[in-house]
Amino acid sequence: MIRFAINAEFVPARTIEEWRAIGIDGFASSHDSSADIVLSQGGFGADHAQIGLRQAIELAHSITEASDDALDEAIAGSRVIHRPIVELPDVGTHLRATSISPVEIGDWLVPLVDEAAEVGVTLAVVNGSAIRTAAMMWHLLERVAHPALACCWDVEAAARWGEEPGVSVPTLGSRIISVRVGSLGDRTHKFINRLRGIGFDGWMTITNPAIADEASLSKLREWIVAGKADKALVAKKGK
């Protein structure tokens, strides 16, 4: 089942109960100014009482500081959470470069992935200026070839580099463990259609407050459910 999350900056617009009522399962928040945290229903632990949730079930850090210490802290802190994911939004930030090869990025990631694996954490590289296309992401993941390394696909970032969902999802398949969407356009619709084809059931984070409302979430859910209904109809006709 695909679960929806929103950035914590959107939270004040509604109460936690209201967000849950319209289908939000998690919230992204700052963690020591170095990470975004996504938690499922059950919510934040004691360190995040200001959000109003009690029990941490699932966590995804998204590092925003160009600091190895921040990475180490996020990985170490994630081990207490069930099935944690640490997202790296733009590895070029950490390497202080926008033009760098998947080989160089892979070499930098190896010790971090090993560290993450030791505490049961999965690192998810997010496409951005350093890793612009699914082909580049695929080469990076193949280079490292580690079960604790996957990717988070940002639909809007991919669009900026001319990458279509019809290329991104088939190329990466089940290596996509979380996604980010910022619009309700045709590109997002096609992306969700492709995600269903790989059986995606992870986090979908809403990155644009303009679509963090009941009507928009209903439309996203409609696209997800419609695909399941289509599959059921095809299966029924095949009998």
C-alpha positions as CSV (number, residue, x, y, z in Angstrom):
1,M,0.0,0.0,0.0
2,I,1.4,3.4,-1.0
3,R,1.5,5.7,2.1
4,F,1.4,9.5,1.8
5,A,3.6,12.0,3.7
6,I,3.9,15.8,3.7
7,N,6.6,18.2,4.7
8,A,6.3,19.4,8.3
9,E,6.1,23.0,7.2
10,F,2.6,22.2,5.9
11,V,1.4,20.8,9.3
12,P,0.2,24.0,11.0
13,A,-2.5,24.3,8.4
14,R,-4.4,21.5,10.1
15,T,-4.4,19.4,13.2
16,I,-2.7,16.0,13.2
17,E,-6.2,14.3,13.3
18,E,-7.3,16.4,10.3
19,W,-4.3,15.4,8.3
20,R,-4.9,11.7,9.1
21,A,-8.6,12.1,8.2
22,I,-7.7,13.1,4.7
23,G,-5.2,10.3,4.3
24,I,-1.8,11.6,5.4
25,D,0.2,8.8,7.0
26,G,3.4,10.6,7.8
27,F,5.2,14.0,8.2
28,A,8.6,15.2,7.2
29,S,10.3,17.4,9.8
30,S,13.8,18.9,10.5
31,H,16.1,16.8,12.7
32,D,18.9,18.8,14.2
33,S,18.8,21.0,11.0
34,S,20.3,18.1,9.0
35,A,17.5,15.8,8.0
36,D,13.9,15.5,7.0
37,I,12.0,12.8,8.9
38,V,9.1,10.8,7.6
39,L,7.1,8.7,10.0
40,S,4.1,6.5,9.5
41,Q,0.9,6.5,11.5
42,G,1.9,6.1,15.1
43,G,4.2,9.0,14.6
44,F,7.1,10.8,16.2
45,G,9.0,9.7,19.4
46,A,9.6,11.8,22.4
47,D,12.1,14.1,20.6
48,H,9.4,15.2,18.3
49,A,6.6,15.8,20.8
50,Q,6.0,19.2,19.3
51,I,4.3,17.5,16.3
52,G,1.8,15.9,18.7
53,L,2.4,12.2,17.8
54,R,3.7,9.6,20.2
55,Q,5.1,6.4,18.9
56,A,7.8,6.2,16.2
57,I,7.2,3.3,13.7
58,E,9.0,4.2,10.6
59,L,11.6,6.9,9.8
60,A,13.2,8.3,6.7
61,H,16.0,10.9,7.1
62,S,16.7,13.1,4.2
63,I,20.1,14.8,4.7
64,T,20.3,18.4,3.7
65,E,23.7,19.4,5.2
66,A,26.9,18.8,3.3
67,S,28.4,17.1,6.4
68,D,29.7,13.6,6.9
69,D,28.9,14.0,10.6
70,A,25.2,14.7,9.7
71,L,25.2,11.5,7.6
72,D,26.7,9.5,10.5
73,E,24.2,10.9,12.9
74,A,21.2,10.2,10.8
75,I,22.3,6.6,10.2
76,A,23.1,6.0,13.8
77,G,19.8,7.5,15.0
78,S,17.7,5.5,12.5
79,R,18.6,2.2,13.9
80,V,16.0,2.5,16.7
81,I,13.2,2.7,14.2
82,H,11.5,-0.1,12.4
83,R,12.5,-0.4,8.7
84,P,14.3,3.0,8.5
85,I,15.3,4.7,5.3
86,V,17.9,7.5,5.0
87,E,17.3,9.5,1.9
88,L,20.2,11.5,0.2
89,P,18.4,14.2,-1.8
90,D,21.4,15.4,-3.8
91,V,24.7,13.6,-3.4
92,G,26.4,16.5,-5.2
93,T,25.8,18.6,-2.1
94,H,27.9,16.3,0.0
95,L,30.6,16.0,-2.5
96,R,30.4,19.8,-3.2
97,A,30.1,19.1,-7.0
98,T,27.3,19.1,-9.6
99,S,29.4,17.4,-12.2
100,I,30.6,14.0,-11.0
101,S,30.4,10.5,-12.3
102,P,28.4,7.6,-10.8
103,V,31.7,5.8,-10.3
104,E,33.0,8.6,-8.0
105,I,29.7,8.8,-6.2
106,G,29.6,5.0,-5.7
107,D,33.1,5.0,-4.2
108,W,32.0,7.7,-1.8
109,L,28.9,5.8,-0.8
110,V,30.4,2.4,-0.2
111,P,31.6,3.0,3.4
112,L,28.3,4.8,4.2
113,V,26.2,1.9,2.9
114,D,28.2,-0.6,4.9
115,E,27.7,1.5,8.0
116,A,24.0,1.8,7.3
117,A,23.7,-2.0,6.7
118,E,25.3,-2.7,10.1
119,V,22.4,-1.0,11.9
120,G,19.6,-2.1,9.5
121,V,19.2,1.1,7.6
122,T,18.7,1.5,3.9
123,L,20.2,4.5,2.0
124,A,18.0,5.9,-0.8
125,V,19.8,8.2,-3.3
126,V,17.4,10.9,-4.6
127,N,17.8,12.0,-8.2
128,G,19.0,15.6,-8.7
129,S,21.7,17.6,-10.3
130,A,24.4,15.0,-9.8
131,I,22.3,11.9,-10.7
132,R,19.9,13.3,-13.3
133,T,18.6,10.3,-15.2
134,A,17.4,6.8,-14.4
135,A,20.3,5.4,-16.4
136,M,22.8,7.3,-14.2
137,M,21.0,6.1,-11.1
138,W,21.0,2.5,-12.4
139,H,24.8,2.7,-13.1
140,L,25.4,4.0,-9.5
141,L,23.3,1.2,-7.9
142,E,25.0,-1.4,-10.1
143,R,28.4,0.1,-9.2
144,V,27.8,-0.3,-5.4
145,A,25.7,-3.4,-5.7
146,H,24.6,-3.4,-2.1
147,P,21.2,-4.5,-0.7
148,A,21.3,-1.5,1.7
149,L,21.3,1.0,-1.2
150,A,18.3,1.9,-3.3
151,C,16.7,5.1,-4.7
152,C,14.0,7.7,-4.0
153,W,12.6,9.1,-7.3
154,D,11.6,12.8,-7.4
155,V,9.1,13.2,-10.3
156,E,9.6,17.0,-10.6
157,A,13.4,16.7,-10.5
158,A,13.3,14.1,-13.3
159,A,11.1,16.4,-15.4
160,R,13.6,19.2,-15.1
161,W,16.2,17.0,-16.8
162,G,13.7,15.7,-19.4
163,E,13.2,12.2,-17.9
164,E,9.8,10.6,-18.6
165,P,8.1,8.1,-16.2
166,G,8.0,5.6,-19.1
167,V,11.8,5.6,-18.8
168,S,12.5,6.1,-15.1
169,V,10.3,3.4,-13.6
170,P,11.0,0.5,-16.0
171,T,14.8,1.3,-15.8
172,L,14.9,1.2,-12.0
173,G,12.0,-1.1,-11.1
174,S,12.0,-2.3,-7.5
175,R,15.1,-0.3,-6.7
176,I,12.7,2.7,-6.1
177,I,11.7,2.5,-2.5
178,S,10.2,6.0,-2.0
179,V,9.0,8.7,-4.3
180,R,8.4,12.5,-4.3
181,V,5.6,14.3,-6.2
182,G,4.8,18.0,-6.5
183,S,2.0,18.2,-9.0
184,L,-1.2,16.5,-10.3
185,G,-0.2,16.7,-13.9
186,D,-0.2,14.0,-16.6
187,R,3.5,13.2,-15.7
188,T,2.5,12.3,-12.2
189,H,-0.5,10.2,-13.4
190,K,1.8,8.3,-15.8
191,F,4.4,7.9,-13.0
192,I,1.8,6.3,-10.7
193,N,0.6,4.0,-13.4
194,R,4.2,2.8,-13.9
195,L,4.7,2.4,-10.1
196,R,1.7,0.0,-10.0
197,G,3.5,-2.1,-12.5
198,I,6.4,-2.7,-10.2
199,G,4.2,-3.3,-7.2
200,F,5.4,-0.2,-5.3
201,D,4.1,0.1,-1.8
202,G,6.4,2.6,-0.1
203,W,6.2,6.3,0.8
204,M,4.9,9.0,-1.5
205,T,5.9,12.4,-0.1
206,I,4.0,15.5,-1.2
207,T,6.5,18.3,-1.8
208,N,4.1,21.0,-2.9
209,P,1.6,22.6,-0.4
210,A,-0.7,23.3,-3.3
211,I,-1.6,19.6,-3.6
212,A,-1.5,18.9,0.2
213,D,-5.3,19.0,0.4
214,E,-8.2,16.5,0.5
215,A,-9.1,17.0,-3.2
216,S,-5.6,16.4,-4.4
217,L,-5.0,13.4,-2.2
218,S,-8.3,12.0,-3.4
219,K,-7.2,12.3,-7.0
220,L,-3.8,10.6,-6.3
221,R,-5.6,7.8,-4.4
222,E,-8.1,7.6,-7.3
223,W,-5.3,7.0,-9.8
224,I,-3.8,4.3,-7.5
225,V,-7.1,2.5,-6.9
226,A,-8.2,2.8,-10.5
227,G,-5.1,0.8,-11.6
228,K,-5.9,-1.9,-9.1
229,A,-9.4,-2.1,-10.4
230,D,-8.2,-2.4,-14.0
231,K,-5.9,-5.3,-13.0
232,A,-8.8,-7.0,-11.3
233,L,-11.0,-6.6,-14.3
234,V,-8.3,-8.0,-16.6
235,A,-7.8,-11.0,-14.3
236,K,-11.6,-11.7,-14.2
237,K,-11.9,-11.6,-18.0
238,G,-9.0,-14.0,-18.3
239,K,-10.8,-16.7,-16.4
